[in-house]
Each structure stands twice: as structure tokens, then as C-alpha cells.
Amino acid sequence: MLGTCTALQLVLRGHSVALIDRRAPGGETSYGNAGIIQREAVEPYAFPRDGRAVLKVAFKRGMDVDYHVGALPSLMSPLARYWHASAPSRYRDIARDHCRLIEHCLTEHQALIAESGADALVRKDGYRLAFRSHAVMDSMAARALVLQERYGIRYSLLDGDALAHAEPGLHRRLAGAVHWEDPWSVSDPGALVQHYADRFIALGGHLAEGDAATLTAVAGGWSVQSQAGPLTARHAVIALGPWAQAASCALGYKLPLFVKRGYHRHYRGGPGLQLPLLDAESGFVMAPMADGVRVTTGAEFARIGAPATPVQLAKVERAARELIDLPQPVETQPWLGNRPCTVDMKPVIGPAPRHPGLWFNFGHAHQGFTLGPASGRLMAEMIEGTTPFVDPAPYSALRF
Ligand SMILES: Cc1cc2nc3c(=O)[nH]c(=O)nc-3n(C[C@H](O)[C@H](O)[C@H](O)COP(=O)(O)OP(=O)(O)OC[C@H]3O[C@@H](n4cnc5c(N)ncnc54)[C@H](O)[C@@H]3O)c2cc1C
């Protein structure tokens, strides 16, 4: 999403651009997410500060977070910094910076959706957070009110009857739901990226297969090897999502990046859902998609590339089946992806500090699908040297 949107935003401004990927655009994390353009996600996911919540994770009692014990030594430093950044006094400023990008997510997606003719993929009627208990629903309703007052986020509350009426496929009566009204949802997230990539090509952009590991500085710019031969340009943007760490490290940058892995599987044959539904107490999403109901998991802390351990998905499947029928799994093996995270919950968008003509656009964590067009526009305006529509200072790599 991030690389494709950056390329499209640049070509729309009349630049000559090549988009290089080792596979087709929209085939990795931007394919496998829950497909929600999260206008309500004004505050990023903080590390829990309450001892009980940390113990729940440590003893693997919930299904929203899991971890590989073997990955803990390498994760200690980023997790300690993530915890530190989540302290209320620091988190307030981080949320303010996060919100300044999120507030443009719908308008910037809309511009690219119209540009690429992707309207049929997008539903514009929000998504719901469902609650099994009244106590949790009451505390979330109080938080929704704060988000409405502080940021203008719109929502409505549904009691158990209203939720059952809105989602007739639910076979269990729940306490109710918060319906976030602003977000949009996409029936095939990979296809939306592909639409943006097709528009990029139609406008004269060059899509090439190649390996970012071959990126090298040359006289007057940057060069990368592709199937079509070497490609050279004055500017290069690293927008490799979870793989940005390897590429930036190779150029001498030690950025505090890590991944939160996530799984999904589709199911066909049941009554399905009208809108994406997040089971707020268990931390998983069920989203109606082109391939069936996509059930996605929360976070797994593990090394990128470590073997899949879909225990969370097994637990989530059981919890999801308490709510709706999920008769036929579509895939034999669950999909596994990596949310590209930074220790302070903000993406890295801006110039590479020690390399003229090199730019970074990655680390969008839980909201990269949401932020692609806005972040791509900011990147394009910075490369052009025009006044950016959002102050880029909070996202600079220099903060590390
Ligand atoms: C389960 C789950 C649910 C999620 N739900 C949501 C959601 O509802 N809403 C939301 O906003 N976000 C969501 N996210 C987060 C979102 O998916 C990510 O933040 C986003 O997709 C990151 O996009 P990206 O372009 O940075 O990375 P990617 O989509 O992973 O793209 C990276 C690209 O780099 C390419 N690449 C890698 N290495 C090389 C190389 N050496 N050479 C060439 N190319 C290379 C890859 O092929 C890939 O195309 C979710 C994530 C997960 C895992």
C-alpha cells in the first residue's frame, strides 16, 4: 500500500516513476489485513501500562496477544521503548501526531479510489465493536464519547436487540455494540492496491520486478537491479513495510523497528456479516470479504520469517464460531503477515538522514492500509519540495 500510493502520488504530479517489488503490488501485508480504513483510529495501539493486562499477556491468558519465547531477547529493547512511549504524558503527544495523518485518510483514499475506479470495492458505512458483557461495553461507550468530544469521531450505540437486527447472522445474543460510523471497509484489500497500481501504470508509471537489496548509491542518484535491467533515478523511496529494517540496516541505519505478526483465514457457507465486526473482548475481527468472512487475529510478537504458529487463530476460530457459522475454511493453511511497527507508534516518513535523495516511508503498524494515500502524498510533496499538507517533522527518522 505504501509503496504503490507513493508511486501513484508522484506520477499524478507528473514525475517519471518506477515501482519495484519482488512480487505483484498488494500481495503482502496490504493483502491480508482486515481491510478497514480506520478513520476512528486517531490514537495508536499503546503498550498496556496496567499490571493486570501485562500479566494476562505474559501468561498467554488472552487470545489478542501471543509471543515466541525465543524471540524475547531480541524484542526486549524495542518492547521496553514501546512501553516507555506509551506512558500517558508521552502518549498524548504521539496520539496528536498520529491523528494529524489519520484525519486525512478518507479524503486521500477517496481521491485515489475515484482516480482508479475502485468504488465497487469500498463500503462507506463504518464497522462495529461488539461486546459480550455490559461492563466492557459501558467502559468502551465512555471512551467513544471521549473520542467524539476530542476528535469529532462519530459513533452510535446498539443494544443487544439492535445488534441482532443489524447482524441477523449472529447466533448469540450479545450485550451490544459501538458502531463507528466514519470508517470505510474494503471487500478485497489486495485488489484495492492493485487498482492503485493499475492507475499508476495507466498514467505512465513503470512497474518492475526487482530486489530492493540491490539498491546502491550512484553518481547523481540511486540504482536498483530489476528484471528489465538496472533502473536509475535521482530519488529512491524505501517503502518495504516489515522488510524496511533489513534494507535500512544495510545502508547503516539502526532504526527501532519490530513486527507484530497476524493471521487470517476465510470461511464460506454461512450467513456472513453485513459489516466488519470486532469482538472487543477477544481482540479479533470478522470482515465480510470477496472470498468469504475473513477472520483476523491480534498481535504475535515473533521474528519476521520465523515459522508460523497459528495457535491464536485456533482460539479465535473457536470464539468466532460462538458468534456466527463459519462452515468451510477456504485456505488449508492460514495466511501470516507482519505489521511493520516502530517503538513510538508513529511511522517513519521523510528523508534518510545521511543519504541525499533517499527517502523512508514505512512503519505504519496497525494502520498502514488506512494511511497509504495520505502518507504517499506527504512523501511526494516532500520529494518535490512543495509545502506539505501535513507537518512532516513528527515522522522524521531523526527522532531516533
Ligand atoms: C492481521 C492484520 C490486520 C490488519 N488490519 C488492518 C486494517 O484493518 N486497517 C489498516 O489500516 N491496517 C491494518 N493492518 C496493517 C496494515 O496491513 C499494514 O500496516 C500495511 O499493509 C503495511 O503496508 P506496507 O506497504 O508498508 O507493507 P506491505 O504491504 O508488506 O508491502 C511491502 C512490499 O515490499 C515488498 N518487498 C519486500 N522485500 C522486498 C525486496 N527485498 N525487494 C523488493 N520488494 C520487496 C513486498 O513484496 C511488499 O509488496 C493489519 C495488519 C495485519 C497483519
The ligand as an SDF file (V2000), in Angstrom:
LIG
                    3D

 53 58  0  0  0  0  0  0  0  0999 V2000
   -3.9870   -9.2670   10.5790 C   0  0  0  0  0  0  0  0  0  0  0  0
   -3.7790   -7.8160   10.1910 C   0  0  0  0  0  0  0  0  0  0  0  0
   -4.8750   -6.9680   10.1480 C   0  0  0  0  0  0  0  0  0  0  0  0
   -4.7060   -5.6140    9.7970 C   0  0  0  0  0  0  0  0  0  0  0  0
   -5.8090   -4.8040    9.6600 N   0  0  0  0  0  0  0  0  0  0  0  0
   -5.6540   -3.5130    9.2380 C   0  0  0  0  0  0  0  0  0  0  0  0
   -6.7800   -2.6890    8.9920 C   0  0  0  0  0  0  0  0  0  0  0  0
   -7.9470   -3.1130    9.0960 O   0  0  0  0  0  0  0  0  0  0  0  0
   -6.5740   -1.3850    8.6260 N   0  0  0  0  0  0  0  0  0  0  0  0
   -5.3030   -0.8790    8.4690 C   0  0  0  0  0  0  0  0  0  0  0  0
   -5.1600    0.3010    8.1720 O   0  0  0  0  0  0  0  0  0  0  0  0
   -4.2100   -1.6720    8.6290 N   0  0  0  0  0  0  0  0  0  0  0  0
   -4.3470   -2.9660    9.0070 C   0  0  0  0  0  0  0  0  0  0  0  0
   -3.2470   -3.7620    9.1930 N   0  0  0  0  0  0  0  0  0  0  0  0
   -1.9060   -3.1710    8.9970 C   0  0  0  0  0  0  0  0  0  0  0  0
   -1.5880   -2.9930    7.5100 C   0  0  0  0  0  0  0  0  0  0  0  0
   -1.9180   -4.1590    6.8030 O   0  0  0  0  0  0  0  0  0  0  0  0
   -0.1090   -2.6520    7.3270 C   0  0  0  0  0  0  0  0  0  0  0  0
    0.2530   -1.5570    8.1350 O   0  0  0  0  0  0  0  0  0  0  0  0
    0.1700   -2.2820    5.8560 C   0  0  0  0  0  0  0  0  0  0  0  0
   -0.3210   -3.2750    4.9960 O   0  0  0  0  0  0  0  0  0  0  0  0
    1.6480   -2.0680    5.6220 C   0  0  0  0  0  0  0  0  0  0  0  0
    1.8000   -1.7310    4.2510 O   0  0  0  0  0  0  0  0  0  0  0  0
    3.2220   -1.6000    3.6010 P   0  0  0  0  0  0  0  0  0  0  0  0
    3.0370   -1.1750    2.2010 O   0  0  0  0  0  0  0  0  0  0  0  0
    4.1060   -0.7810    4.4810 O   0  0  0  0  0  0  0  0  0  0  0  0
    3.8190   -3.1190    3.6650 O   0  0  0  0  0  0  0  0  0  0  0  0
    3.4850   -4.3650    2.7200 P   0  0  0  0  0  0  0  0  0  0  0  0
    2.0680   -4.3730    2.3080 O   0  0  0  0  0  0  0  0  0  0  0  0
    4.0030   -5.5900    3.4230 O   0  0  0  0  0  0  0  0  0  0  0  0
    4.3450   -4.0990    1.4390 O   0  0  0  0  0  0  0  0  0  0  0  0
    5.7540   -4.2790    1.4320 C   0  0  0  0  0  0  0  0  0  0  0  0
    6.1490   -4.5980    0.0000 C   0  0  0  0  0  0  0  0  0  0  0  0
    7.5740   -4.7190   -0.0600 O   0  0  0  0  0  0  0  0  0  0  0  0
    7.8890   -5.7760   -0.9550 C   0  0  0  0  0  0  0  0  0  0  0  0
    9.2540   -6.2590   -0.6680 N   0  0  0  0  0  0  0  0  0  0  0  0
    9.7110   -6.7570    0.4970 C   0  0  0  0  0  0  0  0  0  0  0  0
   11.0230   -7.0270    0.3920 N   0  0  0  0  0  0  0  0  0  0  0  0
   11.4000   -6.6870   -0.8700 C   0  0  0  0  0  0  0  0  0  0  0  0
   12.6360   -6.7160   -1.5620 C   0  0  0  0  0  0  0  0  0  0  0  0
   13.7590   -7.1610   -0.9890 N   0  0  0  0  0  0  0  0  0  0  0  0
   12.6700   -6.2710   -2.8220 N   0  0  0  0  0  0  0  0  0  0  0  0
   11.5370   -5.8150   -3.4330 C   0  0  0  0  0  0  0  0  0  0  0  0
   10.3430   -5.7520   -2.8180 N   0  0  0  0  0  0  0  0  0  0  0  0
   10.2760   -6.1860   -1.5480 C   0  0  0  0  0  0  0  0  0  0  0  0
    6.8210   -6.8110   -0.6850 C   0  0  0  0  0  0  0  0  0  0  0  0
    6.7100   -7.7400   -1.7640 O   0  0  0  0  0  0  0  0  0  0  0  0
    5.5780   -5.9380   -0.4780 C   0  0  0  0  0  0  0  0  0  0  0  0
    4.8600   -5.7570   -1.6820 O   0  0  0  0  0  0  0  0  0  0  0  0
   -3.3940   -5.1060    9.5300 C   0  0  0  0  0  0  0  0  0  0  0  0
   -2.2970   -5.9800    9.5550 C   0  0  0  0  0  0  0  0  0  0  0  0
   -2.4880   -7.3190    9.8750 C   0  0  0  0  0  0  0  0  0  0  0  0
   -1.2870   -8.2420    9.8670 C   0  0  0  0  0  0  0  0  0  0  0  0
  1  2  1  0
  2  3  1  0
  2 52  2  0
  3  4  2  0
  4  5  1  0
  4 50  1  0
  5  6  2  0
  6  7  1  0
  6 13  1  0
  7  8  2  0
  7  9  1  0
  9 10  1  0
 10 11  2  0
 10 12  1  0
 12 13  2  0
 13 14  1  0
 14 15  1  0
 14 50  1  0
 15 16  1  0
 16 17  1  0
 16 18  1  0
 18 19  1  0
 18 20  1  0
 20 21  1  0
 20 22  1  0
 22 23  1  0
 23 24  1  0
 24 25  2  0
 24 26  1  0
 24 27  1  0
 27 28  1  0
 28 29  2  0
 28 30  1  0
 28 31  1  0
 31 32  1  0
 32 33  1  0
 33 34  1  0
 33 48  1  0
 34 35  1  0
 35 36  1  0
 35 46  1  0
 36 37  1  0
 36 45  1  0
 37 38  2  0
 38 39  1  0
 39 40  1  0
 39 45  2  0
 40 41  1  0
 40 42  2  0
 42 43  1  0
 43 44  2  0
 44 45  1  0
 46 47  1  0
 46 48  1  0
 48 49  1  0
 50 51  2  0
 51 52  1  0
 52 53  1  0
M  END
$$$$
